[in-house]
Amino acid sequence: MADITDEELAAATERGRIVFETQPHARSVRHDVRSGMTVVELYNGCTFAFPPRRLQGLETASDADLSAVEVIGRGYGLHWEALDADFTVGGLMAGRFGSPAYMERERARLRAMLDSDTRHHAA
């Protein structure tokens, strides 16, 4: 293993501090069965919620599996062991609920729903 200098260690520590202070990190997470939402409390005191069944691979998950969510990676991600699923907190907050191909299919599905709803209300 290569030796790390004190300067390299200090620089890496500073980079880690900056990432932790500038990117969202989860303090806790829980799935609210009643609302169907997963609720994330961030270290900065903010809270956000999202519909987990909109996530790639979680579309048909049971409430029990969704409730088994845990914070991983010092708050950088969320993990569902039984579903073999991991998502970054920052990605979820940005609305990235799956791979680029999955997201394009979801956008097309939502556009079709919006178009149908618009035509229905225009009639």
N, CA, C and O of each residue as an XYZ file, in Angstrom:
492
protein
N       0.841     -1.170      0.000
C       0.000      0.000      0.000
C       0.890      1.239      0.000
O       1.900      1.288      0.701
N       0.508      2.231     -0.787
C       1.289      3.463     -0.879
C       1.115      4.300      0.380
O       0.043      4.330      0.985
N       2.178      4.970      0.756
C       2.112      5.872      1.897
C       1.374      7.141      1.505
O       1.552      7.658      0.402
N       0.557      7.631      2.399
C      -0.188      8.873      2.185
C       0.446      9.941      3.061
O       0.669      9.743      4.255
N       0.724     11.059      2.447
C       1.338     12.148      3.218
C       0.275     12.854      4.050
O      -0.924     12.731      3.801
N       0.746     13.586      5.031
C      -0.173     14.373      5.862
C      -0.931     15.383      5.009
O      -2.111     15.638      5.248
N      -0.259     15.958      4.017
C      -0.905     16.937      3.134
C      -2.008     16.282      2.307
O      -3.085     16.856      2.146
N      -1.745     15.081      1.782
C      -2.757     14.372      0.994
C      -3.961     14.004      1.863
O      -5.108     14.114      1.428
N      -3.691     13.571      3.081
C      -4.769     13.240      4.006
C      -5.600     14.476      4.338
O      -6.829     14.407      4.369
N      -4.945     15.593      4.584
C      -5.653     16.835      4.902
C      -6.503     17.285      3.706
O      -7.636     17.732      3.882
N      -5.956     17.167      2.497
C      -6.696     17.567      1.291
C      -7.915     16.667      1.091
O      -8.994     17.151      0.750
N      -7.748     15.372      1.300
C      -8.872     14.442      1.150
C      -9.938     14.701      2.204
O     -11.131     14.646      1.906
N      -9.524     14.980      3.417
C     -10.465     15.296      4.497
C     -11.252     16.549      4.159
O     -12.460     16.600      4.390
N     -10.591     17.553      3.618
C     -11.259     18.796      3.243
C     -12.251     18.550      2.103
O     -13.358     19.088      2.127
N     -11.871     17.747      1.109
C     -12.800     17.425      0.018
C     -14.042     16.717      0.562
O     -15.160     17.009      0.138
N     -13.848     15.797      1.489
C     -14.976     15.099      2.102
C     -15.885     16.036      2.871
O     -17.108     15.910      2.814
N     -15.289     16.976      3.589
C     -16.084     17.965      4.338
C     -16.917     18.808      3.393
O     -18.088     19.068      3.667
N     -16.330     19.239      2.282
C     -17.047     20.063      1.310
C     -18.210     19.279      0.699
O     -19.313     19.809      0.564
N     -17.970     18.036      0.334
C     -19.047     17.207     -0.233
C     -20.168     17.059      0.786
O     -21.341     17.202      0.443
N     -19.820     16.776      2.027
C     -20.851     16.575      3.050
C     -21.658     17.844      3.284
O     -22.862     17.777      3.532
N     -21.007     18.997      3.209
C     -21.698     20.262      3.478
C     -22.480     20.788      2.274
O     -23.385     21.605      2.442
N     -22.153     20.343      1.084
C     -22.793     20.912     -0.109
C     -23.746     19.966     -0.815
O     -24.480     20.395     -1.705
N     -23.760     18.707     -0.450
C     -24.671     17.743     -1.069
C     -25.609     17.191     -0.003
O     -25.238     17.085      1.166
N     -26.836     16.839     -0.415
C     -27.800     16.340      0.573
C     -27.398     14.971      1.119
O     -26.976     14.088      0.372
N     -27.535     14.816      2.413
C     -27.247     13.550      3.094
C     -28.375     13.242      4.068
O     -28.793     14.103      4.841
N     -28.857     12.021      4.025
C     -29.970     11.603      4.871
C     -29.500     11.320      6.296
O     -28.477     10.673      6.523
N     -30.272     11.818      7.230
C     -30.070     11.482      8.643
C     -30.918     10.250      8.981
O     -30.490      9.361      9.717
N     -32.147     10.227      8.414
C     -33.048      9.100      8.671
C     -34.001      8.942      7.496
O     -34.157      9.848      6.677
N     -34.632      7.780      7.427
C     -35.610      7.507      6.375
C     -36.670      6.565      6.939
O     -36.381      5.699      7.764
N     -37.903      6.755      6.473
C     -38.988      5.862      6.870
C     -40.007      5.832      5.738
O     -40.146      6.796      4.985
N     -40.703      4.735      5.629
C     -41.785      4.630      4.656
C     -43.108      4.805      5.394
O     -43.390      4.086      6.353
N     -43.914      5.758      4.946
C     -45.215      6.018      5.544
C     -46.263      5.233      4.747
O     -46.632      5.626      3.640
N     -46.732      4.137      5.309
C     -47.666      3.257      4.611
C     -48.963      3.985      4.278
O     -49.519      3.795      3.196
N     -49.445      4.808      5.190
C     -50.722      5.501      4.981
C     -50.701      6.403      3.749
O     -51.643      6.398      2.957
N     -49.635      7.169      3.591
C     -49.554      8.082      2.436
C     -48.901      7.427      1.223
O     -49.025      7.925      0.104
N     -48.210      6.319      1.441
C     -47.497      5.674      0.349
C     -46.204      6.375     -0.014
O     -45.632      6.110     -1.071
N     -45.735      7.269      0.847
C     -44.534      8.054      0.569
C     -43.380      7.598      1.461
O     -43.584      7.165      2.595
N     -42.174      7.706      0.926
C     -40.969      7.505      1.721
C     -40.478      8.883      2.128
O     -40.343      9.771      1.286
N     -40.211      9.065      3.412
C     -39.867     10.368      3.974
C     -38.405     10.337      4.425
O     -37.989      9.458      5.180
N     -37.644     11.312      3.948
C     -36.218     11.401      4.260
C     -35.960     12.690      5.039
O     -36.333     13.777      4.598
N     -35.320     12.559      6.198
C     -34.885     13.729      6.961
C     -33.399     13.930      6.674
O     -32.595     13.012      6.833
N     -33.050     15.138      6.249
C     -31.663     15.452      5.919
C     -30.921     16.015      7.123
O     -31.537     16.492      8.076
N     -29.611     15.956      7.074
C     -28.788     16.512      8.147
C     -28.990     18.004      8.331
O     -28.799     18.522      9.431
N     -29.379     18.711      7.257
C     -29.561     20.161      7.374
C     -30.916     20.542      7.961
O     -31.243     21.727      8.040
N     -31.712     19.549      8.376
C     -32.999     19.822      9.003
C     -34.176     19.790      8.044
O     -35.329     19.789      8.477
N     -33.899     19.764      6.749
C     -34.985     19.684      5.763
C     -35.504     18.256      5.669
O     -34.813     17.302      6.024
N     -36.724     18.132      5.189
C     -37.343     16.834      4.964
C     -37.925     16.821      3.560
O     -38.473     17.824      3.104
N     -37.811     15.694      2.877
C     -38.481     15.551      1.588
C     -39.086     14.161      1.507
O     -38.649     13.235      2.191
N     -40.092     14.032      0.665
C     -40.790     12.753      0.505
C     -40.946     12.460     -0.977
O     -40.993     13.371     -1.803
N     -41.026     11.184     -1.299
C     -41.201     10.766     -2.689
C     -42.007      9.470     -2.719
O     -42.042      8.732     -1.735
N     -42.654      9.198     -3.852
C     -43.429      7.964     -4.000
C     -42.508      6.822     -4.444
O     -42.134      6.775     -5.616
N     -42.136      5.917     -3.564
C     -41.135      4.902     -3.901
C     -41.544      3.961     -5.028
O     -40.682      3.395     -5.700
N     -42.818      3.790     -5.240
C     -43.239      2.893     -6.323
C     -43.028      3.512     -7.706
O     -43.276      2.861     -8.721
N     -42.578      4.748     -7.748
C     -42.169      5.377     -9.009
C     -40.711      5.059     -9.338
O     -40.249      5.369    -10.437
N     -39.974      4.443     -8.398
C     -38.575      4.121     -8.615
C     -38.438      2.824     -9.409
O     -39.209      1.881     -9.233
N     -37.442      2.804    -10.281
C     -37.174      1.623    -11.085
C     -36.890      0.433    -10.175
O     -36.011      0.489     -9.316
N     -37.643     -0.638    -10.376
C     -37.470     -1.848     -9.590
C     -38.328     -1.912     -8.343
O     -38.394     -2.960     -7.700
N     -38.984     -0.826     -7.985
C     -39.821     -0.805     -6.788
C     -41.303     -0.673     -7.124
O     -42.126     -0.519     -6.222
N     -41.653     -0.731     -8.397
C     -43.024     -0.478     -8.844
C     -44.049     -1.393     -8.183
O     -45.166     -0.956     -7.906
N     -43.699     -2.641     -7.925
C     -44.654     -3.597     -7.357
C     -44.262     -4.049     -5.950
O     -44.749     -5.071     -5.466
N     -43.389     -3.293     -5.300
C     -42.907     -3.669     -3.970
C     -44.027     -3.617     -2.938
O     -44.931     -2.786     -3.019
N     -43.948     -4.514     -1.976
C     -44.919     -4.529     -0.877
C     -44.601     -3.415      0.112
O     -43.488     -2.888      0.137
N     -45.593     -3.065      0.924
C     -45.365     -2.073      1.975
C     -44.281     -2.550      2.937
O     -43.474     -1.750      3.411
N     -44.259     -3.842      3.226
C     -43.249     -4.378      4.140
C     -41.851     -4.196      3.556
O     -40.932     -3.798      4.273
N     -41.678     -4.481      2.266
C     -40.365     -4.298      1.641
C     -39.981     -2.823      1.581
O     -38.825     -2.474      1.821
N     -40.937     -1.961      1.265
C     -40.640     -0.526      1.212
C     -40.300      0.022      2.584
O     -39.495      0.945      2.699
N     -40.903     -0.536      3.628
C     -40.646     -0.081      4.996
C     -39.263     -0.490      5.495
O     -38.775      0.053      6.486
N     -38.635     -1.437      4.819
C     -37.315     -1.917      5.236
C     -36.183     -1.078      4.625
O     -35.071     -1.578      4.456
N     -36.448      0.162      4.300
C     -35.444      1.057      3.725
C     -34.458      1.499      4.799
O     -34.832      1.670      5.959
N     -33.195      1.684      4.410
C     -32.187      2.149      5.346
C     -31.266      3.161      4.680
O     -31.107      3.174      3.459
N     -30.667      4.002      5.504
C     -29.684      4.983      5.044
C     -28.336      4.279      4.934
O     -27.947      3.528      5.828
N     -27.621      4.525      3.832
C     -26.289      3.941      3.647
C     -25.290      5.034      3.250
O     -25.672      6.157      2.922
N     -24.016      4.679      3.288
C     -22.973      5.559      2.787
C     -22.917      6.915      3.455
O     -22.820      7.941      2.781
N     -22.979      6.927      4.785
C     -22.928      8.185      5.555
C     -24.023      9.157      5.129
O     -23.846     10.374      5.180
N     -25.166      8.596      4.706
C     -26.308      9.434      4.342
C     -26.396      9.767      2.875
O     -27.318     10.468      2.456
N     -25.457      9.280      2.080
C     -25.427      9.579      0.656
C     -26.501      8.810     -0.114
O     -26.944      9.262     -1.170
N     -26.925      7.648      0.405
C     -27.874      6.827     -0.344
C     -28.908      6.153      0.528
O     -28.833      6.169      1.757
N     -29.888      5.551     -0.155
C     -30.928      4.744      0.478
C     -30.845      3.342     -0.107
O     -30.526      3.163     -1.283
N     -31.138      2.351      0.729
C     -30.996      0.958      0.310
C     -32.195      0.135      0.765
O     -32.644      0.246      1.905
N     -32.706     -0.694     -0.145
C     -33.749     -1.666      0.143
C     -33.145     -3.043     -0.082
O     -33.034     -3.496     -1.221
N     -32.756     -3.708      0.994
C     -32.060     -5.003      0.908
C     -32.878     -6.052      0.165
O     -32.376     -6.677     -0.769
N     -34.131     -6.253      0.566
C     -34.957     -7.305     -0.039
C     -35.237     -7.040     -1.520
O     -35.514     -7.968     -2.279
N     -35.165     -5.785     -1.922
C     -35.441     -5.415     -3.310
C     -34.163     -5.226     -4.122
O     -34.215     -4.962     -5.323
N     -33.013     -5.362     -3.456
C     -31.709     -5.177     -4.099
C     -31.674     -3.857     -4.853
O     -31.292     -3.804     -6.022
N     -32.078     -2.790     -4.165
C     -32.188     -1.478     -4.798
C     -31.453     -0.416     -3.979
O     -31.539     -0.384     -2.751
N     -30.734      0.446     -4.686
C     -30.005      1.554     -4.075
C     -30.228      2.810     -4.908
O     -30.204      2.759     -6.137
N     -30.442      3.927     -4.240
C     -30.613      5.216     -4.910
C     -29.876      6.278     -4.104
O     -29.841      6.210     -2.875
N     -29.290      7.253     -4.784
C     -28.634      8.353     -4.075
C     -29.695      9.368     -3.652
O     -30.697      9.567     -4.339
N     -29.454      9.995     -2.518
C     -30.369     11.019     -2.017
C     -30.424     12.186     -3.007
O     -31.506     12.673     -3.335
N     -29.274     12.626     -3.474
C     -29.242     13.728     -4.430
C     -29.984     13.403     -5.716
O     -30.674     14.260     -6.268
N     -29.848     12.179     -6.195
C     -30.564     11.765     -7.401
C     -32.070     11.766     -7.203
O     -32.816     12.220     -8.071
N     -32.514     11.263     -6.067
C     -33.948     11.264     -5.771
C     -34.480     12.686     -5.682
O     -35.561     12.981     -6.192
N     -33.721     13.573     -5.031
C     -34.159     14.953     -4.901
C     -34.224     15.647     -6.262
O     -35.006     16.578     -6.455
N     -33.393     15.185     -7.203
C     -33.400     15.756     -8.552
C     -34.428     15.079     -9.454
O     -34.567     15.443    -10.622
N     -35.151     14.091     -8.911
C     -36.170     13.411     -9.698
C     -35.636     12.294    -10.573
O     -36.323     11.866    -11.501
N     -34.427     11.807    -10.306
C     -33.873     10.675    -11.056
C     -34.282      9.393    -10.351
O     -33.711      9.010     -9.330
N     -35.284      8.741    -10.921
C     -35.868      7.566    -10.292
C     -35.430      6.267    -10.952
O     -36.002      5.217    -10.660
N     -34.443      6.302    -11.824
C     -33.961      5.096    -12.479
C     -32.945      5.439    -13.543
O     -32.433      6.557    -13.599
N     -32.657      4.454    -14.397
C     -31.689      4.627    -15.470
C     -32.207      5.651    -16.481
O     -33.399      5.962    -16.483
N     -31.339      6.176    -17.331
C     -31.809      7.114    -18.362
C     -32.920      6.522    -19.241
O     -33.877      7.223    -19.572
N     -32.808      5.262    -19.618
C     -33.850      4.631    -20.443
C     -35.166      4.543    -19.670
O     -36.232      4.805    -20.228
N     -35.095      4.179    -18.404
C     -36.296      4.111    -17.570
C     -36.938      5.490    -17.450
O     -38.156      5.627    -17.563
N     -36.116      6.504    -17.221
C     -36.644      7.859    -17.065
C     -37.297      8.345    -18.360
O     -38.313      9.037    -18.308
N     -36.740      8.001    -19.507
C     -37.354      8.404    -20.778
C     -38.716      7.728    -20.946
O     -39.669      8.367    -21.390
N     -38.816      6.447    -20.597
C     -40.117      5.751    -20.660
C     -41.120      6.403    -19.713
O     -42.290      6.561    -20.060
N     -40.667      6.783    -18.519
C     -41.554      7.439    -17.560
C     -42.019      8.802    -18.073
O     -43.189      9.158    -17.932
N     -41.101      9.559    -18.665
C     -41.488     10.857    -19.230
C     -42.516     10.677    -20.343
O     -43.474     11.446    -20.424
N     -42.332      9.674    -21.201
C     -43.288      9.412    -22.281
C     -44.648      9.021    -21.695
O     -45.685      9.473    -22.180
N     -44.645      8.190    -20.663
C     -45.893      7.772    -20.021
C     -46.614      8.974    -19.416
O     -47.829      9.109    -19.556
N     -45.862      9.845    -18.743
C     -46.465     11.027    -18.131
C     -46.970     12.014    -19.179
O     -48.019     12.631    -18.995
N     -46.225     12.167    -20.287
C     -46.700     13.045    -21.375
C     -48.013     12.522    -21.937
O     -48.932     13.300    -22.195
N     -48.110     11.209    -22.129
C     -49.338     10.616    -22.651
C     -50.496     10.852    -21.690
O     -51.608     11.157    -22.121
N     -50.244     10.714    -20.389
C     -51.291     10.968    -19.396
C     -51.721     12.426    -19.445
O     -52.915     12.723    -19.395
N     -50.755     13.341    -19.542
C     -51.052     14.766    -19.595
C     -51.838     15.100    -20.858
O     -52.815     15.846    -20.801
N     -51.418     14.554    -21.996
C     -52.125     14.792    -23.253
C     -53.559     14.293    -23.172
O     -54.479     14.972    -23.627
N     -53.753     13.119    -22.598
C     -55.090     12.549    -22.458
C     -55.948     13.416    -21.545
O     -57.117     13.675    -21.834
N     -55.357     13.861    -20.443
C     -56.087     14.699    -19.489
C     -56.453     16.043    -20.128
O     -57.555     16.551    -19.922
N     -55.528     16.615    -20.901
C     -55.774     17.901    -21.559
C     -56.904     17.760    -22.570
O     -57.788     18.614    -22.638
N     -56.878     16.687    -23.354
C     -57.948     16.468    -24.342
C     -59.285     16.252    -23.653
O     -60.315     16.719    -24.138
N     -59.278     15.551    -22.529
C     -60.510     15.282    -21.792
C     -61.130     16.585    -21.267
O     -62.343     16.777    -21.350
N     -60.297     17.467    -20.732
C     -60.806     18.725    -20.198
C     -61.189     19.717    -21.287
O     -62.015     20.599    -21.054
N     -60.607     19.588    -22.459
C     -60.916     20.495    -23.568
C     -62.252     20.146    -24.220
O     -62.864     20.985    -24.880
N     -62.693     18.924    -24.035
C     -63.942     18.475    -24.682
C     -65.172     18.998    -23.990
O     -66.290     18.709    -24.415
